[in-house]
């Protein structure tokens, strides 16, 4: 059995039901909006975040309508943030496919993102899921703060390791944390359990983002972004931050001058990558990633063995072993 099938096995039926539920939920009487939402659904990836919702729920209780609402809220929020991010980053591609911004322009993309956010708010209110709404609203706030901190700090490239972790916790980990917390809350788990599941999601999210950052230093063709892309875009990620902190001032100034360049040559990119690898930045980031993965597994160790626990463990391991 493949890893994907192992992960989905305990929630196979629930995920199938969710696909139907979400597709119906996304239908609109506005023709343009309906075309765009159908395009988005068609391009949906592995749907890891709804999987986290359903696995977290099943680990702590019996899945019901509230869990489907929680998964839909996560998907609506996630979709809205991706659409908005492509406008902020001026991105024409999203994992190899054209972005909404590229196909329908920025104005429509912003409005579509707003529509998904409001759709999520109404879904929660209509179903009296105010606890879920609080979890998701907190996530939206944190993600916006993380994006703004990154934009503020990126101007001077003055990002310490502490600031880096604050940014990725808010920007990336918050959404996965809200998925695992909402899943537990949807089955009426206690406040302590919801908190633990929230921590679980935070650890997974941090490990997930570090893995994404490491792709910048891997020369294979299956990842969703070209090698050195973060360096080209002047993004300060953990491998580079560590390497700069551990080198002498003259070398640091030299590397930062390259990173600050508007248009960097392939030779410039290779120089930075070689510097980071030689300085131990990649190894350091890998160790940090595995440390957060182990913290997540440690929380799961409090549960008795089950197919759901095993599937969630497989999903956690996948976040740090994936090839793209």
C-alpha positions in Angstrom: 0.0 0.0 0.0 1.4 3.4 -0.9 2.0 6.1 1.7 -0.9 8.2 0.4 -3.3 5.3 0.7 -2.1 4.5 4.2 -2.7 8.1 5.2 -6.2 8.1 3.7 -7.3 4.6 4.7 -9.0 5.5 8.1 -10.8 8.5 6.6 -11.4 7.3 3.0 -15.2 7.5 3.2 -15.2 10.8 5.1 -12.9 12.4 2.5 -15.0 11.1 -0.4 -18.1 12.6 1.3 -16.2 15.8 1.9 -15.3 16.2 -1.8 -19.0 16.1 -2.7 -19.9 18.5 0.2 -17.2 21.0 -0.7 -17.9 21.0 -4.4 -21.6 21.7 -3.7 -20.6 24.4 -1.2 -18.4 26.1 -3.8 -21.2 26.5 -6.4 -22.2 30.0 -7.2 -24.9 31.7 -9.3 -22.4 34.2 -10.5 -21.1 32.8 -13.8 -17.5 34.1 -13.5 -17.2 33.1 -9.9 -18.5 29.6 -10.8 -15.9 29.2 -13.6 -13.1 30.3 -11.2 -14.2 28.0 -8.3 -14.4 25.0 -10.7 -10.9 25.8 -11.9 -9.6 25.9 -8.3 -11.3 22.6 -7.4 -9.9 21.0 -10.5 -6.4 22.1 -9.5 -6.7 21.1 -5.9 -3.7 19.1 -4.6 -3.4 16.5 -2.0 -5.8 18.3 0.4 -3.5 17.7 3.3 -5.2 20.3 5.6 -8.7 18.6 5.4 -6.9 15.3 6.1 -5.4 16.8 9.2 -8.9 17.9 10.3 -10.4 14.5 9.7 -7.5 12.5 11.3 -7.4 14.8 14.3 -11.2 14.4 14.7 -11.1 10.6 14.4 -8.2 10.3 16.8 -10.3 12.1 19.4 -13.9 11.1 18.8 -16.6 10.4 16.2 -16.6 12.4 12.9 -19.9 14.2 12.2 -21.3 17.2 10.4 -19.2 19.6 12.5 -16.0 18.0 11.2 -17.1 18.5 7.6 -17.8 22.2 8.4 -14.3 22.4 10.1 -12.6 20.9 7.0 -14.6 23.2 4.7 -13.5 26.2 6.7 -9.9 25.2 6.5 -10.1 24.7 2.7 -11.9 28.0 2.2 -9.3 29.9 4.3 -6.4 28.1 2.7 -7.7 28.8 -0.8 -8.3 32.5 0.0 -4.8 32.9 1.3 -3.3 31.2 -1.7 -5.2 33.5 -4.1 -4.3 36.6 -2.1 -0.6 35.5 -1.8 -0.3 35.2 -5.6 -1.4 38.8 -5.8 1.0 40.0 -3.1 3.9 38.0 -4.6 2.9 38.9 -8.2 3.0 35.2 -9.0 1.7 33.8 -12.3 2.1 30.2 -11.4 1.0 28.1 -8.5 2.6 24.6 -8.3 3.0 24.5 -12.1 -0.5 25.8 -12.9 -1.6 29.3 -13.8 -2.7 31.4 -10.8 -6.0 33.1 -10.5 -4.1 36.4 -10.7 -2.5 35.4 -14.0 -5.7 34.2 -15.6 -8.2 36.8 -14.4 -5.9 39.6 -13.1 -5.3 41.0 -9.6 -8.6 42.8 -9.0 -10.6 39.7 -9.6 -8.2 37.5 -7.6 -8.5 39.8 -4.6 -12.3 39.7 -4.8 -12.3 35.9 -5.2 -10.1 35.6 -2.1 -12.5 37.9 -0.2 -15.4 35.9 -1.3 -13.9 32.6 0.1 -13.2 34.3 3.4 -16.8 35.6 3.7 -18.1 32.2 2.6 -16.2 30.7 5.5 -17.6 33.2 7.9 -21.2 32.5 6.8 -20.6 28.8 6.9 -19.6 28.9 10.5 -22.4 31.3 11.5 -25.1 29.4 9.6 -24.1 26.2 11.5 -23.6 27.9 14.9 -20.0 26.8 14.9 -18.6 29.8 16.8 -15.8 27.9 18.5 -14.5 26.8 15.1 -15.0 30.4 13.8 -12.8 31.6 16.7 -10.0 29.1 15.8 -10.1 30.1 12.2 -10.3 33.8 12.8 -7.3 33.7 15.0 -5.5 31.9 12.2 -6.3 34.6 9.7 -5.0 37.3 12.1 -1.8 35.4 12.7 -1.1 34.7 9.0 -1.6 38.4 8.2 0.8 39.4 11.0 3.4 36.9 9.8 3.2 38.2 6.2 3.6 41.8 7.4 6.5 41.0 9.7 8.3 39.2 6.8 7.6 42.2 4.4 9.0 44.6 7.1 12.1 42.6 7.8 12.9 41.6 4.2 13.7 45.2 3.2 16.9 45.1 5.2 17.4 41.3 5.2 17.8 41.6 8.9 16.1 38.4 9.9 17.4 36.5 12.9 16.6 32.9 13.6 14.2 34.0 16.3 12.3 36.2 13.9 12.4 33.5 11.2 10.6 31.1 13.5 8.0 33.7 14.5 7.3 34.3 10.8 6.9 30.7 9.8 4.9 29.9 12.9 2.4 32.6 12.0 2.5 32.3 8.2 2.5 28.5 7.7 2.2 26.6 11.0 -0.9 28.5 12.1 -3.1 27.1 9.4 -2.1 23.5 10.1 -2.4 24.2 13.8 -6.0 25.5 13.2 -6.7 22.3 11.2 -5.7 19.9 14.0 -7.3 22.1 16.7 -10.6 22.4 14.7 -10.7 18.7 14.0 -10.5 17.9 17.8 -13.0 20.7 18.6 -15.5 19.4 16.1 -15.8 16.1 18.1 -16.2 18.0 21.4 -12.7 17.2 22.7 -11.7 18.9 26.0 -9.9 22.3 26.0 -6.6 20.5 27.0 -6.9 18.0 24.1 -7.7 20.9 21.6 -4.6 22.7 22.9 -2.4 19.6 22.5 -3.7 19.1 18.9 -3.1 22.7 18.2 0.6 22.3 19.4 0.8 19.1 17.2 -0.2 21.2 14.1 2.2 24.0 15.0 5.2 21.5 15.2 4.1 19.9 11.9 3.7 23.3 10.2 7.1 24.5 11.3 8.7 21.2 10.0 6.8 21.5 6.8 8.0 25.1 6.1 11.6 24.2 6.9 11.3 21.3 4.4 10.0 23.8 1.8 13.0 26.1 2.5 15.4 23.2 2.0 14.1 22.6 -1.5 16.0 25.7 -2.5 19.3 23.8 -2.0 18.3 20.6 -3.8 19.1 20.1 -7.5 16.2 17.8 -8.6 13.5 18.5 -11.1 10.4 17.3 -9.2 10.1 20.1 -6.7 7.5 22.8 -7.3 10.0 25.6 -7.5 13.4 26.1 -9.2 16.6 25.7 -7.2 17.7 28.9 -5.6 14.3 30.5 -6.0 14.2 31.9 -2.5 17.7 33.4 -2.9 16.6 35.0 -6.2 13.6 36.5 -4.4 15.8 37.7 -1.4 14.0 35.5 1.0 16.0 34.8 4.2 15.3 31.2 5.2 16.9 29.1 8.0 19.8 27.5 6.1 21.0 31.0 4.9 20.3 32.7 8.3 22.4 30.1 10.2 25.2 30.2 7.6 25.4 34.0 7.9 25.4 33.9 11.7 28.3 31.5 11.7 30.6 33.2 9.3 33.0 36.1 9.6 31.8 39.6 8.9 33.6 40.1 5.6 32.1 36.9 4.2 28.7 37.8 5.5 28.8 41.2 3.8 29.9 39.5 0.5 27.1 37.0 0.5 24.5 39.7 1.5 25.6 41.8 -1.4 24.8 38.9 -3.7 21.4 38.3 -2.1 20.5 42.0 -2.3 21.2 42.1 -6.1 18.0 42.6 -8.1 19.0 40.2 -10.9 21.3 37.4 -9.8 23.1 35.2 -12.3 23.2 31.4 -12.0 26.8 31.7 -10.9 25.7 34.1 -8.1 23.0 31.6 -6.9 25.4 28.7 -7.0 27.9 30.8 -4.9 25.3 31.4 -2.2 24.1 27.7 -2.2 27.7 26.4 -2.0 28.4 28.9 0.9 25.3 27.7 2.8 26.1 24.0 2.4 29.8 24.5 3.3 28.8 26.5 6.4 26.5 23.7 7.6 23.3 25.6 7.0 21.5 22.8 5.3 22.5 20.2 7.9 21.4 22.6 10.7 18.0 23.2 9.1 17.5 19.5 8.6 18.2 18.8 12.3 15.7 21.6 13.3 13.1 20.1 11.0 13.5 16.6 12.4 13.4 18.0 16.0 10.0 19.6 15.3 8.8 16.4 13.6 9.8 14.4 16.7 7.9 16.8 19.0 4.8 16.2 16.9 5.3 12.4 17.1 5.8 12.7 20.9 2.3 14.2 21.3 0.8 11.2 19.3 2.6 8.8 21.6 0.1 9.7 24.3 -2.6 7.9 22.2 -3.2 4.1 22.0 -2.2 2.4 18.8 -4.9 2.7 16.1 -5.1 2.9 12.3 -5.8 6.6 12.7 -2.8 7.2 14.9 -0.6 5.3 12.4 -2.1 7.3 9.4 -1.4 10.6 11.2 2.2 9.5 12.0 2.6 8.6 8.3 1.3 12.1 7.4 3.7 13.8 9.7 6.6 11.8 8.3 5.5 12.7 4.8 5.8 16.4 5.5 9.5 16.0 6.1 10.3 13.3 3.5 8.3 14.6 0.5 10.0 15.3 -2.7 8.0 18.4 -3.6 
